[in-house]
Amino acid sequence: MTVTVRPARPADAEALGRMGAALVRQHHGFDAARFMLPDDVEAGYRWWLGKELKAKEAVVLVAERDGEVIGYAYGRVEERDWNALRDRCGGLHDIWVEEAARCTGAGTLLIEELMRRFAALGVPRVILMSASKNEAAQRFFTRHGWRPTMVEMTREVPD
């Protein structure tokens, strides 16, 4: 059962919506006050990633095994941001591999292809954020060459 990675297509919308919603629910479970959980998160993700498929500075990839989509990665070129003290870069915004397909190399294949595509878009580095409670993701990213550079902190405004 070989895993392959390819650019996402409009026909992948259902799988992208399902997996994107799973990612949102995971983050909401980490910190419900910080991470949103819209009513129809699947539809929202289908819309968002469907729109991003058409953007020339966005990269949306899927991992397949035996014709079934088992994971995806989404990133986009981010321009210089004086507020974030960041030059133009690639932003890795999402990566998800279905639980039954984890430890198959799908995640590694997704990020390596994403890095190749960002290189072709001329960005010098790829930046990502990881939920502080998602230690497994942080270990995965560290194994693949990312290093910590910022810590986001959240505080609710009192009533």
Summary of the structure (lengths in Angstrom):
residues: 159
radius of gyration: 15.7
end to end distance: 54.3
largest distance: 54.3
contacts: 428
relative contact order: 0.16
helix: 38%
strand: 24%
